[in-house]
């Protein structure tokens, strides 16, 4: 049995990211490349559309606290949705918030160059769900937020 190139495997968020993820910055549209000529001609910027689902692509920068290699700890995740997904958690620090993804898929890829190649994954999700850390804190009576310094 052969698996086609580009196959997306559904994966549970907790299996892929046991310590969760931290979103850095905001969700933004994943736009197609626009050349100088396109900009000079005032051609409109077009948002990418996923070829499998037909949904608009959004991108978000995340950091995986479980990753031991600094170069691989931060990466982009593509969100597939008709409208811009909104995180369900509040910021722990300015510009940073713990997140948990819904509808997560992983597509295996080879990354690196020359003799320094390694197994990598392209992660896609359909949106956000309540982060486990905040859900546990709210169940135990805590606020789920970090205390603010005076």
DSSP file (Angstrom, degrees, kcal/mol; ACC not computed):
  #  RESIDUE AA STRUCTURE BP1 BP2  ACC     N-H-->O    O-->H-N    N-H-->O    O-->H-N    TCO  KAPPA ALPHA  PHI   PSI    X-CA   Y-CA   Z-CA
    1    1 A X              0   0    0      0, 0.0     2,-0.3     0, 0.0     0, 0.0   0.000 360.0 360.0 360.0 124.9    0.0    0.0    0.0
    2    2 A X        -     0   0    0      0, 0.0     2,-0.5     0, 0.0     0, 0.0  -0.760 360.0-143.5-100.9 145.2    1.5    3.3   -1.1
    3    3 A X        -     0   0    0     -2,-0.3     3,-0.1     4,-0.0     4,-0.1  -0.934  27.5-119.4-106.5 127.0    0.9    6.7    0.6
    4    4 A X    >   -     0   0    0     -2,-0.5     3,-1.5     1,-0.1     2,-0.1  -0.275  31.7 -98.3 -65.0 147.3    0.7    9.6   -1.8
    5    5 A X  T 3  S+     0   0    0      1,-0.2    -1,-0.1   102,-0.0   102,-0.0  -0.423 111.4  29.1 -61.7 137.9    3.2   12.4   -1.5
    6    6 A X  T 3  S+     0   0    0    102,-0.3    -1,-0.2     1,-0.3     2,-0.1   0.540  81.8 158.1  87.4   6.8    1.6   15.3    0.3
    7    7 A X    <   -     0   0    0     -3,-1.5     2,-0.6     1,-0.1   101,-0.4  -0.430  33.9-140.7 -66.9 137.6   -0.7   13.1    2.4
    8    8 A X        -     0   0    0     99,-0.1     2,-0.5    -2,-0.1    99,-0.2  -0.892  10.1-152.5-104.4 123.2   -1.9   14.8    5.6
    9    9 A X  E     -A  106   0A   0     97,-2.8    97,-2.6    -2,-0.6     2,-0.2  -0.818  16.3-127.2 -95.4 128.0   -2.2   12.7    8.7
   10   10 A X  E     -A  105   0A   0     -2,-0.5     2,-0.3    95,-0.2    95,-0.2  -0.548  35.6-178.0 -69.2 137.3   -4.7   13.7   11.4
   11   11 A X        -     0   0    0     93,-2.1    93,-0.3    -2,-0.2     2,-0.2  -0.999  30.1-112.6-142.6 141.5   -2.9   13.9   14.7
   12   12 A X    >>  -     0   0    0     -2,-0.3     4,-1.9     1,-0.1     3,-0.6  -0.514  26.8-129.3 -71.0 137.8   -4.0   14.7   18.3
   13   13 A X  H 3> S+     0   0    0      1,-0.2     4,-2.9    88,-0.2     7,-0.2   0.893 107.3  53.5 -56.5 -42.9   -2.7   18.0   19.5
   14   14 A X  H 34 S+     0   0    0      1,-0.2    -1,-0.2     2,-0.2     6,-0.1   0.797 108.2  50.7 -66.3 -28.1   -1.4   16.5   22.8
   15   15 A X  H <4 S+     0   0    0     -3,-0.6     3,-0.4     1,-0.1    -1,-0.2   0.886 116.1  40.5 -73.5 -39.6    0.6   13.8   20.8
   16   16 A X  H  < S+     0   0    0     -4,-1.9     2,-0.3     1,-0.3    -2,-0.2   0.878 132.4  21.4 -76.4 -38.3    2.2   16.4   18.6
   17   17 A X    ><  +     0   0    0     -4,-2.9     3,-2.0    -5,-0.2    -1,-0.3  -0.711  65.0 177.0-134.3  80.9    2.9   19.0   21.2
   18   18 A X  T 3  S+     0   0    0     -3,-0.4    -1,-0.1    -2,-0.3     3,-0.1   0.769  87.0  41.7 -60.8 -27.5    2.9   17.5   24.7
   19   19 A X  T 3  S-     0   0    0      1,-0.4    -1,-0.3     0, 0.0    46,-0.1   0.289 114.2-122.6-100.3  10.0    3.9   20.8   26.4
   20   20 A X    <   -     0   0    0     -3,-2.0    45,-0.5    -7,-0.2    46,-0.4  -0.267  28.4 -82.4  81.5-172.1    1.5   22.8   24.2
   21   21 A X  E     -B   99   0A   0     78,-1.2    78,-2.4    43,-0.2     2,-0.5  -0.935  22.3-141.2-131.5 155.2    2.4   25.8   22.0
   22   22 A X  E     -BC  98  63A   0     41,-2.2    41,-2.1    -2,-0.3     2,-0.4  -0.981  18.5-141.2-117.5 121.4    2.9   29.4   22.5
   23   23 A X  E     -BC  97  62A   0     74,-3.4    74,-1.9    -2,-0.5     2,-0.5  -0.678  13.2-159.1 -81.6 131.1    1.6   31.8   19.9
   24   24 A X  E     -BC  96  61A   0     37,-2.8    37,-0.6    -2,-0.4     2,-0.2  -0.955  58.7 -17.5-113.7 119.0    3.9   34.7   19.1
   25   25 A X  E    S-     0   0A   0     70,-2.8     2,-0.3    -2,-0.5    72,-0.1  -0.601  97.2 -49.7  88.6-151.1    2.3   37.7   17.5
   26   26 A X  E     -     0   0A   0     -2,-0.2    35,-0.3    70,-0.0     2,-0.3  -0.760  52.5 -92.0-123.9 165.9   -1.1   37.6   15.7
   27   27 A X  E     -     0   0A   0     -2,-0.3     2,-0.3    58,-0.2    33,-0.2  -0.623  49.6-179.6 -74.9 134.4   -2.9   35.6   13.1
   28   28 A X  E     - C   0  59A   0     31,-2.3    31,-3.1    -2,-0.3     2,-0.1  -0.954  32.9 -91.6-136.7 156.3   -2.3   37.0    9.6
   29   29 A X  E     - C   0  58A   0     -2,-0.3     2,-1.1    29,-0.2    29,-0.3  -0.378  32.2-129.6 -65.0 144.0   -3.4   36.2    6.0
   30   30 A X        -     0   0    0     27,-2.2    18,-3.1    18,-0.2    27,-0.3  -0.804  37.2-166.0 -94.5  94.4   -1.1   33.9    4.1
   31   31 A X  B     -H   47   0B   0     -2,-1.1    16,-0.3    16,-0.3     3,-0.1  -0.493  20.1-108.4 -88.2 152.1   -0.8   35.9    0.9
   32   32 A X        -     0   0    0     14,-3.2    14,-0.2    -2,-0.2    -1,-0.1  -0.349  49.4 -85.1 -69.4 155.4    0.5   34.9   -2.5
   33   33 A X        -     0   0    0     12,-0.1     2,-0.5    -2,-0.1    -1,-0.1  -0.377  43.0-158.2 -62.4 138.7    3.9   36.3   -3.6
   34   34 A X        -     0   0    0     -3,-0.1    11,-0.0    -2,-0.1    -1,-0.0  -0.978   7.3-145.4-124.9 119.4    3.6   39.6   -5.3
   35   35 A X     >  -     0   0    0     -2,-0.5     4,-2.3     1,-0.1     5,-0.2  -0.185  29.8-103.8 -75.3 170.6    6.4   40.8   -7.6
   36   36 A X  H  > S+     0   0    0      1,-0.2     4,-3.0     2,-0.2     5,-0.2   0.894 124.0  53.7 -59.8 -39.8    7.5   44.4   -8.1
   37   37 A X  H  > S+     0   0    0      2,-0.2     4,-1.9     1,-0.2    -1,-0.2   0.895 107.6  50.2 -63.5 -39.9    5.7   44.5  -11.4
   38   38 A X  H  4>S+     0   0    0      2,-0.2     5,-2.7     1,-0.2    -1,-0.2   0.920 113.5  45.4 -63.6 -43.5    2.5   43.4   -9.7
   39   39 A X  H ><5S+     0   0    0     -4,-2.3     3,-1.4     1,-0.2    -2,-0.2   0.906 111.9  51.8 -66.4 -41.4    2.8   46.0   -7.0
   40   40 A X  H 3<5S+     0   0    0     -4,-3.0    -1,-0.2     1,-0.3    -2,-0.2   0.847 110.2  49.0 -64.2 -33.4    3.7   48.7   -9.6
   41   41 A X  T 3<5S-     0   0    0     -4,-1.9    -1,-0.3    -5,-0.2    -2,-0.2   0.385 113.3-122.3 -85.6   4.3    0.6   47.8  -11.6
   42   42 A X  T < 5 +     0   0    0     -3,-1.4     2,-0.2     1,-0.2    -3,-0.2   0.849  47.0 173.2  56.4  38.2   -1.5   48.0   -8.3
   43   43 A X      < -     0   0    0     -5,-2.7    -1,-0.2    -6,-0.2     3,-0.0  -0.548  37.9-102.0 -72.8 142.4   -2.7   44.4   -8.7
   44   44 A X        -     0   0    0     -2,-0.2     2,-0.4     1,-0.1    -1,-0.1  -0.310  31.6-111.4 -67.8 148.1   -4.6   43.3   -5.6
   45   45 A X        -     0   0    0     -3,-0.1     2,-0.5   -11,-0.0    -1,-0.1  -0.641  34.6-149.5 -76.6 131.7   -2.9   41.1   -3.0
   46   46 A X        -     0   0    0     -2,-0.4   -14,-3.2   -14,-0.2     2,-0.3  -0.895   5.9-133.4-110.9 134.0   -4.5   37.6   -3.1
   47   47 A X  B     -H   31   0B   0     -2,-0.5   -16,-0.3   -16,-0.3    11,-0.1  -0.617  31.9-107.4 -81.2 140.0   -4.8   35.3   -0.1
   48   48 A X        -     0   0    0    -18,-3.1     9,-2.4    -2,-0.3     2,-0.4  -0.329  27.7-150.5 -66.9 148.6   -3.7   31.7   -0.7
   49   49 A X  B     -I   56   0C   0      7,-0.2     7,-0.2    31,-0.0     2,-0.2  -0.983  23.0-112.5-121.9 132.5   -6.4   29.0   -0.8
   50   50 A X     >  -     0   0    0      5,-3.0     4,-1.9    -2,-0.4     5,-0.1  -0.435  18.3-145.3 -65.7 130.3   -5.7   25.4    0.3
   51   51 A X  T  4 S+     0   0    0     -2,-0.2    -1,-0.1     1,-0.2     0, 0.0   0.724  95.0  44.7 -71.1 -21.6   -5.8   23.1   -2.7
   52   52 A X  T  4 S+     0   0    0      3,-0.1    -1,-0.2     1,-0.1    -2,-0.0   0.909 127.6  21.4 -87.7 -48.4   -7.2   20.2   -0.6
   53   53 A X  T  4 S-     0   0    0      2,-0.1    -2,-0.2     3,-0.0     3,-0.1   0.701  89.4-131.7 -96.6 -22.2  -10.0   21.9    1.4
   54   54 A X     <  +     0   0    0     -4,-1.9     2,-0.2     1,-0.3    -3,-0.1   0.557  62.9 133.2  79.2   7.4  -10.6   25.1   -0.6
   55   55 A X        -     0   0    0      1,-0.1    -5,-3.0    -5,-0.1    -1,-0.3  -0.557  64.2 -97.5 -90.4 155.2  -10.4   27.1    2.6
   56   56 A X  B     -I   49   0C   0     25,-0.4    25,-2.1    -7,-0.2     2,-0.4  -0.378  38.6-124.1 -67.0 149.3   -8.4   30.4    3.0
   57   57 A X  E     + D   0  80A   0     -9,-2.4   -27,-2.2   -27,-0.3     2,-0.3  -0.838  28.0 179.9-102.5 134.8   -4.9   30.1    4.5
   58   58 A X  E     -CD  29  79A   0     21,-2.7    21,-3.2    -2,-0.4     2,-0.4  -0.908  14.1-146.5-123.7 153.6   -3.9   32.0    7.6
   59   59 A X  E     -CD  28  78A   0    -31,-3.1   -31,-2.3    -2,-0.3     2,-0.3  -0.935  14.3-178.9-127.3 150.3   -0.5   31.8    9.3
   60   60 A X  E     - D   0  77A   0     17,-1.8    17,-2.6    -2,-0.4     2,-0.4  -0.993  24.6-129.2-146.0 137.9    0.7   32.1   12.8
   61   61 A X  E     +CD  24  76A   0    -37,-0.6   -37,-2.8    -2,-0.3     2,-0.3  -0.745  34.4 178.4 -87.9 131.1    4.1   31.9   14.4
   62   62 A X  E     -CD  23  75A   0     13,-2.9    13,-2.1    -2,-0.4     2,-0.4  -0.892  22.5-144.2-130.5 160.9    4.4   29.5   17.3
   63   63 A X  E     -CD  22  74A   0    -41,-2.1   -41,-2.2    -2,-0.3     2,-0.7  -0.995  10.8-146.5-125.4 133.5    7.1   28.2   19.7
   64   64 A X    >   -     0   0    0      9,-2.7     3,-1.3    -2,-0.4   -43,-0.2  -0.880   4.2-162.4 -99.5 109.4    7.2   24.6   21.0
   65   65 A X  T 3  S+     0   0    0     -2,-0.7    -1,-0.1   -45,-0.5   -44,-0.1   0.710  88.0  61.0 -65.8 -18.0    8.6   24.6   24.5
   66   66 A X  T 3  S+     0   0    0    -46,-0.4     2,-0.3     7,-0.1    -1,-0.2   0.656  79.8 102.1 -81.9 -15.4    9.4   20.9   24.3
   67   67 A X    <   -     0   0    0     -3,-1.3     6,-0.1     1,-0.1    -3,-0.0  -0.545  53.9-165.4 -74.5 128.0   11.8   21.4   21.3
   68   68 A X        +     0   0    0     -2,-0.3     2,-0.6     4,-0.1    -1,-0.1   0.711  68.7  77.6 -86.2 -22.2   15.4   21.2   22.5
   69   69 A X  S >> S-     0   0    0      1,-0.1     3,-1.1     2,-0.0     4,-0.7  -0.808  71.0-149.6 -94.3 121.3   17.0   22.7   19.3
   70   70 A X  H >> S+     0   0    0     -2,-0.6     3,-0.8     1,-0.3     4,-0.6   0.854  94.4  56.7 -58.3 -39.6   16.6   26.4   19.2
   71   71 A X  H 34 S+     0   0    0      1,-0.2    -1,-0.3     2,-0.1     3,-0.1   0.761 113.8  39.9 -66.3 -24.0   16.5   26.6   15.4
   72   72 A X  H <4 S+     0   0    0     -3,-1.1    -1,-0.2     1,-0.1    -2,-0.2   0.451  94.1  84.4-103.0  -2.2   13.5   24.2   15.3
   73   73 A X  H << S+     0   0    0     -3,-0.8    -9,-2.7    -4,-0.7     2,-0.4   0.859  88.7  49.9 -72.2 -35.6   11.6   25.6   18.3
   74   74 A X  E  <  +D   63   0A   0     -4,-0.6     2,-0.3   -11,-0.2   -11,-0.2  -0.886  69.1 141.6-108.9 135.8    9.8   28.4   16.4
   75   75 A X  E     -D   62   0A   0    -13,-2.1   -13,-2.9    -2,-0.4     2,-0.3  -0.963  46.2 -95.6-159.6 169.0    7.9   27.8   13.2
   76   76 A X  E     -D   61   0A   0     -2,-0.3     2,-0.4   -15,-0.2    47,-0.4  -0.732  26.5-159.1 -95.8 144.1    4.8   28.8   11.3
   77   77 A X  E     -D   60   0A   0    -17,-2.6   -17,-1.8    -2,-0.3     2,-0.5  -0.970  15.2-134.2-118.2 138.7    1.5   26.9   11.4
   78   78 A X  E     -De  59 124A   0     45,-1.8    47,-2.0    -2,-0.4     2,-0.4  -0.807  14.7-156.4 -93.9 128.7   -1.1   27.3    8.6
   79   79 A X  E     -De  58 125A   0    -21,-3.2   -21,-2.7    -2,-0.5     2,-0.6  -0.890   4.3-151.6-103.8 134.9   -4.7   27.7    9.7
   80   80 A X  E     +D   57   0A   0     45,-2.9     2,-0.3    -2,-0.4   -23,-0.2  -0.916  39.8 125.3-111.5 110.9   -7.4   26.7    7.2
   81   81 A X        -     0   0    0    -25,-2.1   -25,-0.4    -2,-0.6     4,-0.1  -0.987  62.7-124.3-161.4 153.2  -10.6   28.6    7.6
   82   82 A X  S    S+     0   0    0     -2,-0.3     2,-0.3   -27,-0.2    -1,-0.1   0.851 102.3  31.5 -70.1 -34.7  -13.1   30.8    5.7
   83   83 A X  S    S-     0   0    0    -27,-0.1     2,-0.2    -3,-0.1   -25,-0.1  -0.856 107.4 -80.0-121.1 159.1  -12.7   33.7    8.2
   84   84 A X        -     0   0    0     -2,-0.3     2,-0.1     1,-0.1    -2,-0.1  -0.372  49.2-124.7 -61.7 121.6   -9.7   34.6   10.4
   85   85 A X        -     0   0    0     -2,-0.2     2,-0.5    -4,-0.1   -58,-0.2  -0.388  20.2-146.3 -66.5 145.0   -9.4   32.3   13.4
   86   86 A X        -     0   0    0     42,-0.1    42,-0.2    -2,-0.1    -1,-0.0  -0.958  17.9-116.6-116.5 128.0   -9.3   34.1   16.8
   87   87 A X        -     0   0    0     -2,-0.5    43,-0.1     1,-0.1    12,-0.1  -0.293  14.3-148.3 -61.0 146.5   -7.3   32.7   19.7
   88   88 A X  S    S+     0   0    0     41,-0.3     2,-0.3    12,-0.2    -1,-0.1   0.444  71.8  74.6 -96.0  -1.8   -9.4   31.6   22.7
   89   89 A X  S    S-     0   0    0      9,-0.1     2,-0.2    40,-0.1    -2,-0.1  -0.734  77.3-119.1-112.3 159.9   -6.8   32.4   25.4
   90   90 A X        -     0   0    0     -2,-0.3     8,-0.4     1,-0.1     2,-0.2  -0.517  44.0 -83.4 -91.0 164.8   -5.5   35.7   26.8
   91   91 A X        -     0   0    0     -2,-0.2     6,-0.3     1,-0.2    55,-0.2  -0.467  28.5-166.8 -70.5 132.9   -1.9   36.9   26.6
   92   92 A X  S    S+     0   0    0      4,-2.1     2,-0.3     1,-0.3     5,-0.2   0.834  85.1   4.2 -82.6 -38.3    0.5   35.5   29.2
   93   93 A X  B >  S-F   96   0A   0      3,-1.5     3,-2.6     0, 0.0    -1,-0.3  -0.917 110.6 -68.0-135.6 159.8    3.1   38.1   28.2
   94   94 A X  T 3  S+     0   0    0     -2,-0.3     3,-0.1     1,-0.3    -2,-0.0  -0.312 123.8   2.3 -54.6 122.3    2.7   40.9   25.7
   95   95 A X  T 3  S+     0   0    0      1,-0.2   -70,-2.8    -2,-0.1     2,-0.4   0.477 116.3  94.7  80.9   3.3    2.4   39.3   22.2
   96   96 A X  E <   +BF  24  93A   0     -3,-2.6    -4,-2.1   -72,-0.2    -3,-1.5  -0.991  42.9 164.7-131.8 133.2    2.6   35.7   23.6
   97   97 A X  E     -B   23   0A   0    -74,-1.9   -74,-3.4    -2,-0.4     2,-0.2  -0.997  37.8-114.8-145.7 141.4   -0.3   33.4   24.5
   98   98 A X  E     -B   22   0A   0     -8,-0.4     2,-0.3    -2,-0.3   -76,-0.2  -0.543  43.4-176.4 -70.7 138.6   -0.6   29.6   25.1
   99   99 A X  E     -B   21   0A   0    -78,-2.4   -78,-1.2    -2,-0.2     2,-0.4  -0.915  24.7-157.5-134.6 161.8   -2.7   28.0   22.5
  100  100 A X  E     -J  129   0D   0     29,-0.7    29,-2.7    -2,-0.3     2,-0.3  -0.991  23.6-136.2-135.8 136.4   -4.2   24.6   21.6
  101  101 A X  E     -J  128   0D   0     -2,-0.4     2,-0.3    27,-0.2     3,-0.3  -0.678   6.8-146.9-101.3 148.1   -5.1   23.8   18.0
  102  102 A X  E    S+J  127   0D   0     25,-2.8    24,-2.5    -2,-0.3    25,-1.2  -0.849  79.1  16.1-108.8 145.2   -8.2   22.1   16.6
  103  103 A X  S    S-     0   0    0     -2,-0.3    -1,-0.2    22,-0.2     2,-0.2   0.893  83.9-172.9  63.9  42.2   -8.3   19.8   13.6
  104  104 A X        +     0   0    0     -3,-0.3   -93,-2.1   -93,-0.3     2,-0.3  -0.472   9.2 179.7 -75.8 134.6   -4.5   19.4   13.5
  105  105 A X  E     -AG  10 124A   0     19,-2.9    19,-2.1   -95,-0.2     2,-0.4  -0.951  13.8-151.2-128.8 153.9   -2.8   17.6   10.6
  106  106 A X  E     -AG   9 123A   0    -97,-2.6   -97,-2.8    -2,-0.3     2,-0.5  -0.992   4.0-165.7-126.7 132.5    0.8   16.8    9.9
  107  107 A X  E     - G   0 122A   0     15,-2.0    15,-2.4    -2,-0.4   -99,-0.1  -0.969  25.0-127.6-117.1 116.0    2.4   16.4    6.5
  108  108 A X  E     + G   0 121A   0     -2,-0.5     2,-0.3  -101,-0.4  -102,-0.3  -0.333  36.0 169.0 -64.6 141.9    5.9   14.8    6.5
  109  109 A X  E     - G   0 120A   0     11,-2.8    11,-3.2  -103,-0.0     2,-0.5  -0.963  36.1-118.0-145.1 159.6    8.7   16.7    4.7
  110  110 A X  E     - G   0 119A   0     -2,-0.3     2,-0.3     9,-0.2     9,-0.2  -0.907  37.8-175.8 -99.1 128.9   12.4   16.6    4.3
  111  111 A X  E     + G   0 118A   0      7,-2.9     7,-2.3    -2,-0.5     2,-0.1  -0.743  35.3  47.9-120.1 168.9   14.1   19.8    5.6
  112  112 A X  S    S-     0   0    0     -2,-0.3     2,-0.3     5,-0.2     5,-0.2  -0.260  73.8 -90.8  92.0 177.4   17.6   21.0    5.6
  113  113 A X  S >  S-     0   0    0      3,-0.4     3,-2.4    -2,-0.1    -2,-0.0  -0.944  70.9 -20.6-132.9 152.0   20.3   21.1    2.9
  114  114 A X  T 3  S-     0   0    0     -2,-0.3     3,-0.4     1,-0.3     0, 0.0  -0.266 128.4 -12.7  58.5-129.2   23.0   18.9    1.6
  115  115 A X  T 3  S+     0   0    0      1,-0.2    -1,-0.3     2,-0.0    -3,-0.0   0.404 126.0  77.2 -86.2   4.2   24.1   16.3    4.1
  116  116 A X    <   +     0   0    0     -3,-2.4    -3,-0.4     2,-0.0    -1,-0.2  -0.206  64.5 140.2-106.3  41.2   22.2   18.1    6.9
  117  117 A X        +     0   0    0     -3,-0.4     2,-0.3    -5,-0.2    -5,-0.2  -0.525  23.5 174.6 -84.2 151.4   18.7   16.9    6.0
  118  118 A X  E     - G   0 111A   0     -7,-2.3    -7,-2.9    -2,-0.2     2,-0.3  -0.970  37.7 -87.4-150.8 163.1   16.2   15.8    8.6
  119  119 A X  E     + G   0 110A   0     -2,-0.3     2,-0.3    -9,-0.2    -9,-0.2  -0.582  51.7 168.8 -75.0 131.3   12.6   14.8    9.0
  120  120 A X  E     - G   0 109A   0    -11,-3.2   -11,-2.8    -2,-0.3     2,-0.3  -0.825  21.5-138.1-135.8 173.0   10.2   17.7    9.4
  121  121 A X  E     - G   0 108A   0     -2,-0.3     2,-0.6   -13,-0.3   -13,-0.2  -0.990   8.4-141.3-137.8 146.0    6.4   18.3    9.3
  122  122 A X  E     - G   0 107A   0    -15,-2.4   -15,-2.0    -2,-0.3     2,-0.4  -0.948  28.7-154.8-101.4 118.0    4.1   20.9    7.9
  123  123 A X  E     + G   0 106A   0     -2,-0.6   -45,-1.8   -47,-0.4     2,-0.3  -0.794  15.3 178.8 -98.9 136.4    1.3   21.4   10.5
  124  124 A X  E     -eG  78 105A   0    -19,-2.1   -19,-2.9    -2,-0.4     2,-0.3  -0.965   1.6-179.0-130.3 149.8   -2.1   22.7    9.5
  125  125 A X  E     -e   79   0A   0    -47,-2.0   -45,-2.9    -2,-0.3   -22,-0.2  -0.949  31.8-134.7-143.5 162.7   -5.1   23.2   11.8
  126  126 A X  S    S-     0   0    0    -24,-2.5     2,-0.3    -2,-0.3   -23,-0.2   0.604  75.0 -57.1 -94.6 -13.6   -8.7   24.4   11.4
  127  127 A X  E     -J  102   0D   0    -25,-1.2   -25,-2.8   -42,-0.1     2,-0.3  -0.991  65.1 -55.3 167.3-162.9   -8.7   26.8   14.4
  128  128 A X  E     -J  101   0D   0     -2,-0.3     2,-0.3   -27,-0.3   -27,-0.2  -0.770  34.0-171.1-108.1 150.9   -8.1   27.2   18.1
  129  129 A X  E     -J  100   0D   0    -29,-2.7   -29,-0.7    -2,-0.3   -41,-0.3  -0.899  47.8 -68.0-130.5 168.7   -9.6   25.5   21.1
  130  130 A X        -     0   0    0     -2,-0.3   -31,-0.1     1,-0.1     2,-0.1  -0.307  58.3-114.0 -57.8 129.2   -9.3   26.3   24.8
  131  131 A X     >  -     0   0    0    -33,-0.2     4,-2.2     1,-0.1     3,-0.2  -0.395  17.3-128.2 -66.8 141.3   -5.8   25.7   26.0
  132  132 A X  H  > S+     0   0    0      1,-0.2     4,-2.8     2,-0.2     5,-0.2   0.855 105.4  56.8 -60.3 -39.5   -5.5   22.8   28.5
  133  133 A X  H  > S+     0   0    0      1,-0.2     4,-2.0     2,-0.2    -1,-0.2   0.921 111.6  42.2 -61.8 -44.0   -3.5   24.9   31.0
  134  134 A X  H  > S+     0   0    0      2,-0.2     4,-2.3     1,-0.2    -1,-0.2   0.872 113.5  52.9 -70.3 -36.2   -6.2   27.5   31.2
  135  135 A X  H  X S+     0   0    0     -4,-2.2     4,-1.8     2,-0.2    -2,-0.2   0.913 110.9  46.7 -65.7 -41.7   -9.0   24.9   31.2
  136  136 A X  H  X S+     0   0    0     -4,-2.8     4,-1.7     2,-0.2     6,-0.2   0.910 112.5  50.1 -65.3 -42.2   -7.3   23.1   34.2
  137  137 A X  H  <>S+     0   0    0     -4,-2.0     5,-2.3    -5,-0.2     4,-0.3   0.894 110.9  48.4 -64.8 -39.6   -6.8   26.3   36.1
  138  138 A X  H ><5S+     0   0    0     -4,-2.3     3,-0.6     1,-0.2    -1,-0.2   0.840 110.1  52.4 -72.0 -30.3  -10.4   27.4   35.6
  139  139 A X  H 3<5S+     0   0    0     -4,-1.8    -1,-0.2     1,-0.2    -2,-0.2   0.832 110.2  48.7 -70.2 -31.8  -11.7   23.9   36.8
  140  140 A X  T 3<5S-     0   0    0     -4,-1.7    -1,-0.2    -5,-0.1    -2,-0.2   0.423 125.3-100.9 -89.8   2.7   -9.6   24.1   39.9
  141  141 A X  T < 5S+     0   0    0     -3,-0.6    -3,-0.2     1,-0.3    -4,-0.1   0.355  81.6 127.1  98.9  -7.0  -10.9   27.6   40.7
  142  142 A X      < -     0   0    0     -5,-2.3    -1,-0.3    -6,-0.2    -2,-0.1  -0.325  66.8-121.7 -79.7 167.7   -7.8   29.6   39.5
  143  143 A X        -     0   0    0      2,-0.2    -5,-0.1    -3,-0.1     3,-0.1   0.705  32.3-132.0 -83.0 -20.2   -8.1   32.4   37.0
  144  144 A X  S    S+     0   0    0      1,-0.3     2,-0.3    -7,-0.2    -6,-0.1   0.506  71.1 110.5  81.1   3.2   -5.8   30.8   34.4
  145  145 A X  S    S-     0   0    0     -8,-0.1    -1,-0.3   -11,-0.1     2,-0.2  -0.825  72.5-113.6-113.2 152.1   -3.8   34.0   34.1
  146  146 A X        -     0   0    0     -2,-0.3     2,-0.1   -55,-0.2   -55,-0.0  -0.572  40.7-103.3 -77.8 144.2   -0.3   34.9   35.2
  147  147 A X        -     0   0    0     -2,-0.2     2,-0.3     1,-0.1    -1,-0.1  -0.399  37.0-122.0 -65.6 144.6    0.0   37.5   38.0
  148  148 A X        -     0   0    0     -2,-0.1     2,-0.2     1,-0.1    -1,-0.1  -0.694  20.8-118.5 -91.9 141.1    1.0   40.9   36.7
  149  149 A X              0   0    0     -2,-0.3    -1,-0.1     1,-0.1     0, 0.0  -0.481 360.0 360.0 -75.7 146.6    4.1   42.6   38.1
  150  150 A X              0   0    0     -2,-0.2    -1,-0.1     0, 0.0    -2,-0.0   0.467 360.0 360.0 -81.0 360.0    3.6   45.9   39.9
